[in-house]
Amino acid sequence: MSKSNKTKWLKVIEFTVVGVATWLNPQAGFLLFLLKLCFQILVALQKDEPSEIDKS
């Protein structure tokens, strides 16, 4: 799977998870912030990760 494809899927999953969490408990602002922060960290870690092609 290409790097841009992984990033797009991660964005879709982030949107879905944060959307459902907001729908379930809209008053949990700080927890929603932490959830979005975790997804941003995942995106940043994927950018730092060397690709599978570079390893061979």
mmCIF entry with sequence, helices, sheets and N, C-alpha, C, O atoms, coordinates in Angstrom:
data_MODEL
# 
_entry.id   MODEL 
# 
_entity.id                         1 
_entity.type                       polymer 
_entity.pdbx_number_of_molecules   1 
# 
_entity_poly.entity_id                      1 
_entity_poly.type                           'polypeptide(L)' 
_entity_poly.nstd_linkage                   no 
_entity_poly.nstd_monomer                   no 
_entity_poly.pdbx_seq_one_letter_code       MSKSNKTKWLKVIEFTVVGVATWLNPQAGFLLFLLKLCFQILVALQKDEPSEIDKS 
_entity_poly.pdbx_seq_one_letter_code_can   MSKSNKTKWLKVIEFTVVGVATWLNPQAGFLLFLLKLCFQILVALQKDEPSEIDKS 
_entity_poly.pdbx_strand_id                 A 
# 
loop_
_entity_poly_seq.entity_id 
_entity_poly_seq.num 
_entity_poly_seq.mon_id 
_entity_poly_seq.hetero 
1 1  MET n 
1 2  SER n 
1 3  LYS n 
1 4  SER n 
1 5  ASN n 
1 6  LYS n 
1 7  THR n 
1 8  LYS n 
1 9  TRP n 
1 10 LEU n 
1 11 LYS n 
1 12 VAL n 
1 13 ILE n 
1 14 GLU n 
1 15 PHE n 
1 16 THR n 
1 17 VAL n 
1 18 VAL n 
1 19 GLY n 
1 20 VAL n 
1 21 ALA n 
1 22 THR n 
1 23 TRP n 
1 24 LEU n 
1 25 ASN n 
1 26 PRO n 
1 27 GLN n 
1 28 ALA n 
1 29 GLY n 
1 30 PHE n 
1 31 LEU n 
1 32 LEU n 
1 33 PHE n 
1 34 LEU n 
1 35 LEU n 
1 36 LYS n 
1 37 LEU n 
1 38 CYS n 
1 39 PHE n 
1 40 GLN n 
1 41 ILE n 
1 42 LEU n 
1 43 VAL n 
1 44 ALA n 
1 45 LEU n 
1 46 GLN n 
1 47 LYS n 
1 48 ASP n 
1 49 GLU n 
1 50 PRO n 
1 51 SER n 
1 52 GLU n 
1 53 ILE n 
1 54 ASP n 
1 55 LYS n 
1 56 SER n 
# 
_struct_asym.id          A 
_struct_asym.entity_id   1 
# 
loop_
_struct_conf.conf_type_id 
_struct_conf.id 
_struct_conf.pdbx_PDB_helix_id 
_struct_conf.beg_label_comp_id 
_struct_conf.beg_label_asym_id 
_struct_conf.beg_label_seq_id 
_struct_conf.pdbx_beg_PDB_ins_code 
_struct_conf.end_label_comp_id 
_struct_conf.end_label_asym_id 
_struct_conf.end_label_seq_id 
_struct_conf.pdbx_end_PDB_ins_code 
_struct_conf.beg_auth_comp_id 
_struct_conf.beg_auth_asym_id 
_struct_conf.beg_auth_seq_id 
_struct_conf.end_auth_comp_id 
_struct_conf.end_auth_asym_id 
_struct_conf.end_auth_seq_id 
_struct_conf.pdbx_PDB_helix_class 
_struct_conf.details 
_struct_conf.pdbx_PDB_helix_length 
HELX_P HELX_P1 AA1 LYS A 3  ? LEU A 24 ? LYS A 3  LEU A 24 1 ? 22 
HELX_P HELX_P2 AA2 GLY A 29 ? ASP A 48 ? GLY A 29 ASP A 48 1 ? 20 
HELX_P HELX_P3 AA3 GLU A 52 ? LYS A 55 ? GLU A 52 LYS A 55 1 ? 4  
# 
_struct_conf_type.id          HELX_P 
_struct_conf_type.criteria    ? 
_struct_conf_type.reference   ? 
# 
loop_
_atom_site.group_PDB 
_atom_site.id 
_atom_site.type_symbol 
_atom_site.label_atom_id 
_atom_site.label_alt_id 
_atom_site.label_comp_id 
_atom_site.label_asym_id 
_atom_site.label_entity_id 
_atom_site.label_seq_id 
_atom_site.pdbx_PDB_ins_code 
_atom_site.Cartn_x 
_atom_site.Cartn_y 
_atom_site.Cartn_z 
_atom_site.occupancy 
_atom_site.B_iso_or_equiv 
_atom_site.pdbx_formal_charge 
_atom_site.auth_seq_id 
_atom_site.auth_comp_id 
_atom_site.auth_asym_id 
_atom_site.auth_atom_id 
_atom_site.pdbx_PDB_model_num 
ATOM 1   N N  . MET A 1 1  ? 0.850   -1.171 0.000  1.00 0.00 ? 1  MET A N  1 
ATOM 2   C CA . MET A 1 1  ? 0.000   0.000  0.000  1.00 0.00 ? 1  MET A CA 1 
ATOM 3   C C  . MET A 1 1  ? 0.898   1.238  0.000  1.00 0.00 ? 1  MET A C  1 
ATOM 4   O O  . MET A 1 1  ? 1.864   1.303  0.761  1.00 0.00 ? 1  MET A O  1 
ATOM 5   N N  . SER A 1 2  ? 0.588   2.207  -0.840 1.00 0.00 ? 2  SER A N  1 
ATOM 6   C CA . SER A 1 2  ? 1.433   3.393  -0.944 1.00 0.00 ? 2  SER A CA 1 
ATOM 7   C C  . SER A 1 2  ? 1.271   4.284  0.290  1.00 0.00 ? 2  SER A C  1 
ATOM 8   O O  . SER A 1 2  ? 0.284   4.200  1.021  1.00 0.00 ? 2  SER A O  1 
ATOM 9   N N  . LYS A 1 3  ? 2.272   5.133  0.491  1.00 0.00 ? 3  LYS A N  1 
ATOM 10  C CA . LYS A 1 3  ? 2.285   6.002  1.670  1.00 0.00 ? 3  LYS A CA 1 
ATOM 11  C C  . LYS A 1 3  ? 1.108   6.975  1.651  1.00 0.00 ? 3  LYS A C  1 
ATOM 12  O O  . LYS A 1 3  ? 0.483   7.215  2.684  1.00 0.00 ? 3  LYS A O  1 
ATOM 13  N N  . SER A 1 4  ? 0.803   7.539  0.474  1.00 0.00 ? 4  SER A N  1 
ATOM 14  C CA . SER A 1 4  ? -0.310  8.486  0.398  1.00 0.00 ? 4  SER A CA 1 
ATOM 15  C C  . SER A 1 4  ? -1.643  7.779  0.636  1.00 0.00 ? 4  SER A C  1 
ATOM 16  O O  . SER A 1 4  ? -2.572  8.359  1.198  1.00 0.00 ? 4  SER A O  1 
ATOM 17  N N  . ASN A 1 5  ? -1.727  6.517  0.200  1.00 0.00 ? 5  ASN A N  1 
ATOM 18  C CA . ASN A 1 5  ? -2.948  5.750  0.426  1.00 0.00 ? 5  ASN A CA 1 
ATOM 19  C C  . ASN A 1 5  ? -3.143  5.475  1.919  1.00 0.00 ? 5  ASN A C  1 
ATOM 20  O O  . ASN A 1 5  ? -4.262  5.546  2.426  1.00 0.00 ? 5  ASN A O  1 
ATOM 21  N N  . LYS A 1 6  ? -2.041  5.159  2.621  1.00 0.00 ? 6  LYS A N  1 
ATOM 22  C CA . LYS A 1 6  ? -2.120  4.934  4.070  1.00 0.00 ? 6  LYS A CA 1 
ATOM 23  C C  . LYS A 1 6  ? -2.567  6.201  4.783  1.00 0.00 ? 6  LYS A C  1 
ATOM 24  O O  . LYS A 1 6  ? -3.386  6.150  5.701  1.00 0.00 ? 6  LYS A O  1 
ATOM 25  N N  . THR A 1 7  ? -2.024  7.344  4.356  1.00 0.00 ? 7  THR A N  1 
ATOM 26  C CA . THR A 1 7  ? -2.381  8.615  4.976  1.00 0.00 ? 7  THR A CA 1 
ATOM 27  C C  . THR A 1 7  ? -3.854  8.928  4.753  1.00 0.00 ? 7  THR A C  1 
ATOM 28  O O  . THR A 1 7  ? -4.535  9.415  5.655  1.00 0.00 ? 7  THR A O  1 
ATOM 29  N N  . LYS A 1 8  ? -4.343  8.647  3.547  1.00 0.00 ? 8  LYS A N  1 
ATOM 30  C CA . LYS A 1 8  ? -5.762  8.896  3.265  1.00 0.00 ? 8  LYS A CA 1 
ATOM 31  C C  . LYS A 1 8  ? -6.653  8.010  4.124  1.00 0.00 ? 8  LYS A C  1 
ATOM 32  O O  . LYS A 1 8  ? -7.664  8.473  4.653  1.00 0.00 ? 8  LYS A O  1 
ATOM 33  N N  . TRP A 1 9  ? -6.287  6.743  4.266  1.00 0.00 ? 9  TRP A N  1 
ATOM 34  C CA . TRP A 1 9  ? -7.084  5.841  5.100  1.00 0.00 ? 9  TRP A CA 1 
ATOM 35  C C  . TRP A 1 9  ? -7.035  6.272  6.560  1.00 0.00 ? 9  TRP A C  1 
ATOM 36  O O  . TRP A 1 9  ? -8.035  6.177  7.271  1.00 0.00 ? 9  TRP A O  1 
ATOM 37  N N  . LEU A 1 10 ? -5.875  6.746  7.007  1.00 0.00 ? 10 LEU A N  1 
ATOM 38  C CA . LEU A 1 10 ? -5.757  7.208  8.389  1.00 0.00 ? 10 LEU A CA 1 
ATOM 39  C C  . LEU A 1 10 ? -6.660  8.418  8.620  1.00 0.00 ? 10 LEU A C  1 
ATOM 40  O O  . LEU A 1 10 ? -7.272  8.539  9.681  1.00 0.00 ? 10 LEU A O  1 
ATOM 41  N N  . LYS A 1 11 ? -6.749  9.308  7.642  1.00 0.00 ? 11 LYS A N  1 
ATOM 42  C CA . LYS A 1 11 ? -7.634  10.470 7.755  1.00 0.00 ? 11 LYS A CA 1 
ATOM 43  C C  . LYS A 1 11 ? -9.103  10.040 7.810  1.00 0.00 ? 11 LYS A C  1 
ATOM 44  O O  . LYS A 1 11 ? -9.888  10.601 8.575  1.00 0.00 ? 11 LYS A O  1 
ATOM 45  N N  . VAL A 1 12 ? -9.472  9.047  6.999  1.00 0.00 ? 12 VAL A N  1 
ATOM 46  C CA . VAL A 1 12 ? -10.850 8.542  7.011  1.00 0.00 ? 12 VAL A CA 1 
ATOM 47  C C  . VAL A 1 12 ? -11.170 7.924  8.369  1.00 0.00 ? 12 VAL A C  1 
ATOM 48  O O  . VAL A 1 12 ? -12.242 8.160  8.928  1.00 0.00 ? 12 VAL A O  1 
ATOM 49  N N  . ILE A 1 13 ? -10.239 7.134  8.896  1.00 0.00 ? 13 ILE A N  1 
ATOM 50  C CA . ILE A 1 13 ? -10.448 6.502  10.202 1.00 0.00 ? 13 ILE A CA 1 
ATOM 51  C C  . ILE A 1 13 ? -10.524 7.566  11.294 1.00 0.00 ? 13 ILE A C  1 
ATOM 52  O O  . ILE A 1 13 ? -11.357 7.476  12.196 1.00 0.00 ? 13 ILE A O  1 
ATOM 53  N N  . GLU A 1 14 ? -9.651  8.575  11.212 1.00 0.00 ? 14 GLU A N  1 
ATOM 54  C CA . GLU A 1 14 ? -9.676  9.661  12.199 1.00 0.00 ? 14 GLU A CA 1 
ATOM 55  C C  . GLU A 1 14 ? -11.027 10.370 12.173 1.00 0.00 ? 14 GLU A C  1 
ATOM 56  O O  . GLU A 1 14 ? -11.626 10.608 13.222 1.00 0.00 ? 14 GLU A O  1 
ATOM 57  N N  . PHE A 1 15 ? -11.503 10.705 10.984 1.00 0.00 ? 15 PHE A N  1 
ATOM 58  C CA . PHE A 1 15 ? -12.786 11.394 10.857 1.00 0.00 ? 15 PHE A CA 1 
ATOM 59  C C  . PHE A 1 15 ? -13.918 10.561 11.450 1.00 0.00 ? 15 PHE A C  1 
ATOM 60  O O  . PHE A 1 15 ? -14.788 11.087 12.144 1.00 0.00 ? 15 PHE A O  1 
ATOM 61  N N  . THR A 1 16 ? -13.900 9.260  11.173 1.00 0.00 ? 16 THR A N  1 
ATOM 62  C CA . THR A 1 16 ? -14.948 8.369  11.665 1.00 0.00 ? 16 THR A CA 1 
ATOM 63  C C  . THR A 1 16 ? -14.902 8.243  13.185 1.00 0.00 ? 16 THR A C  1 
ATOM 64  O O  . THR A 1 16 ? -15.928 8.367  13.853 1.00 0.00 ? 16 THR A O  1 
ATOM 65  N N  . VAL A 1 17 ? -13.715 7.996  13.728 1.00 0.00 ? 17 VAL A N  1 
ATOM 66  C CA . VAL A 1 17 ? -13.580 7.795  15.178 1.00 0.00 ? 17 VAL A CA 1 
ATOM 67  C C  . VAL A 1 17 ? -13.931 9.071  15.938 1.00 0.00 ? 17 VAL A C  1 
ATOM 68  O O  . VAL A 1 17 ? -14.669 9.026  16.921 1.00 0.00 ? 17 VAL A O  1 
ATOM 69  N N  . VAL A 1 18 ? -13.404 10.208 15.485 1.00 0.00 ? 18 VAL A N  1 
ATOM 70  C CA . VAL A 1 18 ? -13.684 11.470 16.175 1.00 0.00 ? 18 VAL A CA 1 
ATOM 71  C C  . VAL A 1 18 ? -15.158 11.845 16.011 1.00 0.00 ? 18 VAL A C  1 
ATOM 72  O O  . VAL A 1 18 ? -15.773 12.369 16.941 1.00 0.00 ? 18 VAL A O  1 
ATOM 73  N N  . GLY A 1 19 ? -15.721 11.580 14.841 1.00 0.00 ? 19 GLY A N  1 
ATOM 74  C CA . GLY A 1 19 ? -17.143 11.862 14.628 1.00 0.00 ? 19 GLY A CA 1 
ATOM 75  C C  . GLY A 1 19 ? -18.038 11.049 15.542 1.00 0.00 ? 19 GLY A C  1 
ATOM 76  O O  . GLY A 1 19 ? -18.976 11.585 16.133 1.00 0.00 ? 19 GLY A O  1 
ATOM 77  N N  . VAL A 1 20 ? -17.757 9.759  15.664 1.00 0.00 ? 20 VAL A N  1 
ATOM 78  C CA . VAL A 1 20 ? -18.556 8.899  16.548 1.00 0.00 ? 20 VAL A CA 1 
ATOM 79  C C  . VAL A 1 20 ? -18.359 9.315  18.004 1.00 0.00 ? 20 VAL A C  1 
ATOM 80  O O  . VAL A 1 20 ? -19.320 9.351  18.772 1.00 0.00 ? 20 VAL A O  1 
ATOM 81  N N  . ALA A 1 21 ? -17.123 9.629  18.389 1.00 0.00 ? 21 ALA A N  1 
ATOM 82  C CA . ALA A 1 21 ? -16.862 10.050 19.769 1.00 0.00 ? 21 ALA A CA 1 
ATOM 83  C C  . ALA A 1 21 ? -17.579 11.361 20.081 1.00 0.00 ? 21 ALA A C  1 
ATOM 84  O O  . ALA A 1 21 ? -18.098 11.537 21.183 1.00 0.00 ? 21 ALA A O  1 
ATOM 85  N N  . THR A 1 22 ? -17.610 12.277 19.120 1.00 0.00 ? 22 THR A N  1 
ATOM 86  C CA . THR A 1 22 ? -18.320 13.544 19.318 1.00 0.00 ? 22 THR A CA 1 
ATOM 87  C C  . THR A 1 22 ? -19.819 13.307 19.436 1.00 0.00 ? 22 THR A C  1 
ATOM 88  O O  . THR A 1 22 ? -20.494 13.936 20.251 1.00 0.00 ? 22 THR A O  1 
ATOM 89  N N  . TRP A 1 23 ? -20.328 12.402 18.622 1.00 0.00 ? 23 TRP A N  1 
ATOM 90  C CA . TRP A 1 23 ? -21.761 12.093 18.658 1.00 0.00 ? 23 TRP A CA 1 
ATOM 91  C C  . TRP A 1 23 ? -22.143 11.450 19.990 1.00 0.00 ? 23 TRP A C  1 
ATOM 92  O O  . TRP A 1 23 ? -23.205 11.739 20.541 1.00 0.00 ? 23 TRP A O  1 
ATOM 93  N N  . LEU A 1 24 ? -21.273 10.575 20.506 1.00 0.00 ? 24 LEU A N  1 
ATOM 94  C CA . LEU A 1 24 ? -21.572 9.889  21.759 1.00 0.00 ? 24 LEU A CA 1 
ATOM 95  C C  . LEU A 1 24 ? -21.473 10.817 22.962 1.00 0.00 ? 24 LEU A C  1 
ATOM 96  O O  . LEU A 1 24 ? -22.288 10.729 23.880 1.00 0.00 ? 24 LEU A O  1 
ATOM 97  N N  . ASN A 1 25 ? -20.476 11.712 22.968 1.00 0.00 ? 25 ASN A N  1 
ATOM 98  C CA . ASN A 1 25 ? -20.279 12.592 24.119 1.00 0.00 ? 25 ASN A CA 1 
ATOM 99  C C  . ASN A 1 25 ? -19.707 13.931 23.654 1.00 0.00 ? 25 ASN A C  1 
ATOM 100 O O  . ASN A 1 25 ? -18.491 14.121 23.676 1.00 0.00 ? 25 ASN A O  1 
ATOM 101 N N  . PRO A 1 26 ? -20.566 14.856 23.235 1.00 0.00 ? 26 PRO A N  1 
ATOM 102 C CA . PRO A 1 26 ? -20.073 16.134 22.714 1.00 0.00 ? 26 PRO A CA 1 
ATOM 103 C C  . PRO A 1 26 ? -19.431 17.036 23.777 1.00 0.00 ? 26 PRO A C  1 
ATOM 104 O O  . PRO A 1 26 ? -18.733 17.988 23.426 1.00 0.00 ? 26 PRO A O  1 
ATOM 105 N N  . GLN A 1 27 ? -19.653 16.755 25.066 1.00 0.00 ? 27 GLN A N  1 
ATOM 106 C CA . GLN A 1 27 ? -19.075 17.595 26.118 1.00 0.00 ? 27 GLN A CA 1 
ATOM 107 C C  . GLN A 1 27 ? -17.636 17.219 26.472 1.00 0.00 ? 27 GLN A C  1 
ATOM 108 O O  . GLN A 1 27 ? -16.999 17.918 27.260 1.00 0.00 ? 27 GLN A O  1 
ATOM 109 N N  . ALA A 1 28 ? -17.120 16.143 25.913 1.00 0.00 ? 28 ALA A N  1 
ATOM 110 C CA . ALA A 1 28 ? -15.775 15.675 26.262 1.00 0.00 ? 28 ALA A CA 1 
ATOM 111 C C  . ALA A 1 28 ? -14.733 16.356 25.371 1.00 0.00 ? 28 ALA A C  1 
ATOM 112 O O  . ALA A 1 28 ? -14.010 15.689 24.630 1.00 0.00 ? 28 ALA A O  1 
ATOM 113 N N  . GLY A 1 29 ? -14.662 17.666 25.448 1.00 0.00 ? 29 GLY A N  1 
ATOM 114 C CA . GLY A 1 29 ? -13.778 18.437 24.576 1.00 0.00 ? 29 GLY A CA 1 
ATOM 115 C C  . GLY A 1 29 ? -12.312 18.076 24.717 1.00 0.00 ? 29 GLY A C  1 
ATOM 116 O O  . GLY A 1 29 ? -11.618 17.915 23.714 1.00 0.00 ? 29 GLY A O  1 
ATOM 117 N N  . PHE A 1 30 ? -11.831 17.946 25.940 1.00 0.00 ? 30 PHE A N  1 
ATOM 118 C CA . PHE A 1 30 ? -10.411 17.645 26.154 1.00 0.00 ? 30 PHE A CA 1 
ATOM 119 C C  . PHE A 1 30 ? -10.064 16.254 25.641 1.00 0.00 ? 30 PHE A C  1 
ATOM 120 O O  . PHE A 1 30 ? -9.003  16.063 25.046 1.00 0.00 ? 30 PHE A O  1 
ATOM 121 N N  . LEU A 1 31 ? -10.942 15.283 25.865 1.00 0.00 ? 31 LEU A N  1 
ATOM 122 C CA . LEU A 1 31 ? -10.676 13.927 25.382 1.00 0.00 ? 31 LEU A CA 1 
ATOM 123 C C  . LEU A 1 31 ? -10.697 13.869 23.856 1.00 0.00 ? 31 LEU A C  1 
ATOM 124 O O  . LEU A 1 31 ? -9.918  13.134 23.249 1.00 0.00 ? 31 LEU A O  1 
ATOM 125 N N  . LEU A 1 32 ? -11.584 14.642 23.238 1.00 0.00 ? 32 LEU A N  1 
ATOM 126 C CA . LEU A 1 32 ? -11.602 14.708 21.776 1.00 0.00 ? 32 LEU A CA 1 
ATOM 127 C C  . LEU A 1 32 ? -10.315 15.340 21.256 1.00 0.00 ? 32 LEU A C  1 
ATOM 128 O O  . LEU A 1 32 ? -9.775  14.913 20.235 1.00 0.00 ? 32 LEU A O  1 
ATOM 129 N N  . PHE A 1 33 ? -9.824  16.364 21.964 1.00 0.00 ? 33 PHE A N  1 
ATOM 130 C CA . PHE A 1 33 ? -8.550  16.980 21.595 1.00 0.00 ? 33 PHE A CA 1 
ATOM 131 C C  . PHE A 1 33 ? -7.419  15.960 21.669 1.00 0.00 ? 33 PHE A C  1 
ATOM 132 O O  . PHE A 1 33 ? -6.586  15.893 20.766 1.00 0.00 ? 33 PHE A O  1 
ATOM 133 N N  . LEU A 1 34 ? -7.382  15.167 22.737 1.00 0.00 ? 34 LEU A N  1 
ATOM 134 C CA . LEU A 1 34 ? -6.342  14.145 22.877 1.00 0.00 ? 34 LEU A CA 1 
ATOM 135 C C  . LEU A 1 34 ? -6.449  13.085 21.783 1.00 0.00 ? 34 LEU A C  1 
ATOM 136 O O  . LEU A 1 34 ? -5.432  12.605 21.283 1.00 0.00 ? 34 LEU A O  1 
ATOM 137 N N  . LEU A 1 35 ? -7.661  12.723 21.417 1.00 0.00 ? 35 LEU A N  1 
ATOM 138 C CA . LEU A 1 35 ? -7.873  11.740 20.361 1.00 0.00 ? 35 LEU A CA 1 
ATOM 139 C C  . LEU A 1 35 ? -7.348  12.262 19.028 1.00 0.00 ? 35 LEU A C  1 
ATOM 140 O O  . LEU A 1 35 ? -6.678  11.534 18.295 1.00 0.00 ? 35 LEU A O  1 
ATOM 141 N N  . LYS A 1 36 ? -7.647  13.520 18.710 1.00 0.00 ? 36 LYS A N  1 
ATOM 142 C CA . LYS A 1 36 ? -7.141  14.112 17.469 1.00 0.00 ? 36 LYS A CA 1 
ATOM 143 C C  . LYS A 1 36 ? -5.621  14.234 17.516 1.00 0.00 ? 36 LYS A C  1 
ATOM 144 O O  . LYS A 1 36 ? -4.953  14.047 16.499 1.00 0.00 ? 36 LYS A O  1 
ATOM 145 N N  . LEU A 1 37 ? -5.072  14.544 18.683 1.00 0.00 ? 37 LEU A N  1 
ATOM 146 C CA . LEU A 1 37 ? -3.624  14.640 18.832 1.00 0.00 ? 37 LEU A CA 1 
ATOM 147 C C  . LEU A 1 37 ? -2.956  13.297 18.575 1.00 0.00 ? 37 LEU A C  1 
ATOM 148 O O  . LEU A 1 37 ? -1.899  13.242 17.946 1.00 0.00 ? 37 LEU A O  1 
ATOM 149 N N  . CYS A 1 38 ? -3.559  12.218 19.053 1.00 0.00 ? 38 CYS A N  1 
ATOM 150 C CA . CYS A 1 38 ? -3.017  10.876 18.806 1.00 0.00 ? 38 CYS A CA 1 
ATOM 151 C C  . CYS A 1 38 ? -2.972  10.568 17.319 1.00 0.00 ? 38 CYS A C  1 
ATOM 152 O O  . CYS A 1 38 ? -1.995  9.997  16.833 1.00 0.00 ? 38 CYS A O  1 
ATOM 153 N N  . PHE A 1 39 ? -4.019  10.939 16.590 1.00 0.00 ? 39 PHE A N  1 
ATOM 154 C CA . PHE A 1 39 ? -4.024  10.701 15.151 1.00 0.00 ? 39 PHE A CA 1 
ATOM 155 C C  . PHE A 1 39 ? -2.966  11.553 14.446 1.00 0.00 ? 39 PHE A C  1 
ATOM 156 O O  . PHE A 1 39 ? -2.353  11.098 13.480 1.00 0.00 ? 39 PHE A O  1 
ATOM 157 N N  . GLN A 1 40 ? -2.747  12.777 14.917 1.00 0.00 ? 40 GLN A N  1 
ATOM 158 C CA . GLN A 1 40 ? -1.707  13.617 14.319 1.00 0.00 ? 40 GLN A CA 1 
ATOM 159 C C  . GLN A 1 40 ? -0.322  13.016 14.562 1.00 0.00 ? 40 GLN A C  1 
ATOM 160 O O  . GLN A 1 40 ? 0.549   13.087 13.695 1.00 0.00 ? 40 GLN A O  1 
ATOM 161 N N  . ILE A 1 41 ? -0.122  12.429 15.731 1.00 0.00 ? 41 ILE A N  1 
ATOM 162 C CA . ILE A 1 41 ? 1.148   11.762 16.034 1.00 0.00 ? 41 ILE A CA 1 
ATOM 163 C C  . ILE A 1 41 ? 1.337   10.558 15.122 1.00 0.00 ? 41 ILE A C  1 
ATOM 164 O O  . ILE A 1 41 ? 2.441   10.320 14.632 1.00 0.00 ? 41 ILE A O  1 
ATOM 165 N N  . LEU A 1 42 ? 0.268   9.792  14.888 1.00 0.00 ? 42 LEU A N  1 
ATOM 166 C CA . LEU A 1 42 ? 0.358   8.647  13.975 1.00 0.00 ? 42 LEU A CA 1 
ATOM 167 C C  . LEU A 1 42 ? 0.748   9.089  12.570 1.00 0.00 ? 42 LEU A C  1 
ATOM 168 O O  . LEU A 1 42 ? 1.565   8.434  11.923 1.00 0.00 ? 42 LEU A O  1 
ATOM 169 N N  . VAL A 1 43 ? 0.181   10.181 12.092 1.00 0.00 ? 43 VAL A N  1 
ATOM 170 C CA . VAL A 1 43 ? 0.527   10.695 10.762 1.00 0.00 ? 43 VAL A CA 1 
ATOM 171 C C  . VAL A 1 43 ? 1.991   11.112 10.736 1.00 0.00 ? 43 VAL A C  1 
ATOM 172 O O  . VAL A 1 43 ? 2.699   10.820 9.772  1.00 0.00 ? 43 VAL A O  1 
ATOM 173 N N  . ALA A 1 44 ? 2.453   11.791 11.781 1.00 0.00 ? 44 ALA A N  1 
ATOM 174 C CA . ALA A 1 44 ? 3.848   12.232 11.835 1.00 0.00 ? 44 ALA A CA 1 
ATOM 175 C C  . ALA A 1 44 ? 4.802   11.043 11.883 1.00 0.00 ? 44 ALA A C  1 
ATOM 176 O O  . ALA A 1 44 ? 5.860   11.075 11.255 1.00 0.00 ? 44 ALA A O  1 
ATOM 177 N N  . LEU A 1 45 ? 4.441   10.002 12.614 1.00 0.00 ? 45 LEU A N  1 
ATOM 178 C CA . LEU A 1 45 ? 5.293   8.813  12.684 1.00 0.00 ? 45 LEU A CA 1 
ATOM 179 C C  . LEU A 1 45 ? 5.353   8.096  11.346 1.00 0.00 ? 45 LEU A C  1 
ATOM 180 O O  . LEU A 1 45 ? 6.390   7.535  10.995 1.00 0.00 ? 45 LEU A O  1 
ATOM 181 N N  . GLN A 1 46 ? 4.265   8.106  10.597 1.00 0.00 ? 46 GLN A N  1 
ATOM 182 C CA . GLN A 1 46 ? 4.273   7.460  9.289  1.00 0.00 ? 46 GLN A CA 1 
ATOM 183 C C  . GLN A 1 46 ? 5.155   8.218  8.312  1.00 0.00 ? 46 GLN A C  1 
ATOM 184 O O  . GLN A 1 46 ? 5.752   7.612  7.423  1.00 0.00 ? 46 GLN A O  1 
ATOM 185 N N  . LYS A 1 47 ? 5.247   9.536  8.463  1.00 0.00 ? 47 LYS A N  1 
ATOM 186 C CA . LYS A 1 47 ? 6.111   10.327 7.583  1.00 0.00 ? 47 LYS A CA 1 
ATOM 187 C C  . LYS A 1 47 ? 7.578   10.027 7.861  1.00 0.00 ? 47 LYS A C  1 
ATOM 188 O O  . LYS A 1 47 ? 8.397   10.057 6.942  1.00 0.00 ? 47 LYS A O  1 
ATOM 189 N N  . ASP A 1 48 ? 7.924   9.738  9.117  1.00 0.00 ? 48 ASP A N  1 
ATOM 190 C CA . ASP A 1 48 ? 9.308   9.446  9.490  1.00 0.00 ? 48 ASP A CA 1 
ATOM 191 C C  . ASP A 1 48 ? 9.722   8.025  9.144  1.00 0.00 ? 48 ASP A C  1 
ATOM 192 O O  . ASP A 1 48 ? 10.914  7.742  9.022  1.00 0.00 ? 48 ASP A O  1 
ATOM 193 N N  . GLU A 1 49 ? 8.757   7.128  8.985  1.00 0.00 ? 49 GLU A N  1 
ATOM 194 C CA . GLU A 1 49 ? 9.034   5.709  8.759  1.00 0.00 ? 49 GLU A CA 1 
ATOM 195 C C  . GLU A 1 49 ? 9.578   5.483  7.346  1.00 0.00 ? 49 GLU A C  1 
ATOM 196 O O  . GLU A 1 49 ? 8.969   5.935  6.377  1.00 0.00 ? 49 GLU A O  1 
ATOM 197 N N  . PRO A 1 50 ? 10.718  4.789  7.212  1.00 0.00 ? 50 PRO A N  1 
ATOM 198 C CA . PRO A 1 50 ? 11.228  4.507  5.864  1.00 0.00 ? 50 PRO A CA 1 
ATOM 199 C C  . PRO A 1 50 ? 10.303  3.534  5.143  1.00 0.00 ? 50 PRO A C  1 
ATOM 200 O O  . PRO A 1 50 ? 9.684   2.672  5.766  1.00 0.00 ? 50 PRO A O  1 
ATOM 201 N N  . SER A 1 51 ? 10.219  3.682  3.838  1.00 0.00 ? 51 SER A N  1 
ATOM 202 C CA . SER A 1 51 ? 9.314   2.820  3.077  1.00 0.00 ? 51 SER A CA 1 
ATOM 203 C C  . SER A 1 51 ? 9.895   1.423  2.927  1.00 0.00 ? 51 SER A C  1 
ATOM 204 O O  . SER A 1 51 ? 11.089  1.209  3.138  1.00 0.00 ? 51 SER A O  1 
ATOM 205 N N  . GLU A 1 52 ? 9.047   0.483  2.564  1.00 0.00 ? 52 GLU A N  1 
ATOM 206 C CA . GLU A 1 52 ? 9.460   -0.912 2.377  1.00 0.00 ? 52 GLU A CA 1 
ATOM 207 C C  . GLU A 1 52 ? 10.438  -1.035 1.208  1.00 0.00 ? 52 GLU A C  1 
ATOM 208 O O  . GLU A 1 52 ? 11.316  -1.897 1.232  1.00 0.00 ? 52 GLU A O  1 
ATOM 209 N N  . ILE A 1 53 ? 10.302  -0.198 0.197  1.00 0.00 ? 53 ILE A N  1 
ATOM 210 C CA . ILE A 1 53 ? 11.174  -0.265 -0.978 1.00 0.00 ? 53 ILE A CA 1 
ATOM 211 C C  . ILE A 1 53 ? 12.602  0.128  -0.600 1.00 0.00 ? 53 ILE A C  1 
ATOM 212 O O  . ILE A 1 53 ? 13.562  -0.450 -1.109 1.00 0.00 ? 53 ILE A O  1 
ATOM 213 N N  . ASP A 1 54 ? 12.741  1.108  0.291  1.00 0.00 ? 54 ASP A N  1 
ATOM 214 C CA . ASP A 1 54 ? 14.071  1.564  0.696  1.00 0.00 ? 54 ASP A CA 1 
ATOM 215 C C  . ASP A 1 54 ? 14.831  0.506  1.488  1.00 0.00 ? 54 ASP A C  1 
ATOM 216 O O  . ASP A 1 54 ? 16.061  0.534  1.515  1.00 0.00 ? 54 ASP A O  1 
ATOM 217 N N  . LYS A 1 55 ? 14.132  -0.423 2.130  1.00 0.00 ? 55 LYS A N  1 
ATOM 218 C CA . LYS A 1 55 ? 14.787  -1.437 2.956  1.00 0.00 ? 55 LYS A CA 1 
ATOM 219 C C  . LYS A 1 55 ? 15.498  -2.491 2.124  1.00 0.00 ? 55 LYS A C  1 
ATOM 220 O O  . LYS A 1 55 ? 16.469  -3.086 2.593  1.00 0.00 ? 55 LYS A O  1 
ATOM 221 N N  . SER A 1 56 ? 15.034  -2.743 0.880  1.00 0.00 ? 56 SER A N  1 
ATOM 222 C CA . SER A 1 56 ? 15.660  -3.803 0.090  1.00 0.00 ? 56 SER A CA 1 
ATOM 223 C C  . SER A 1 56 ? 16.800  -3.310 -0.752 1.00 0.00 ? 56 SER A C  1 
ATOM 224 O O  . SER A 1 56 ? 17.421  -4.093 -1.470 1.00 0.00 ? 56 SER A O  1 
# 
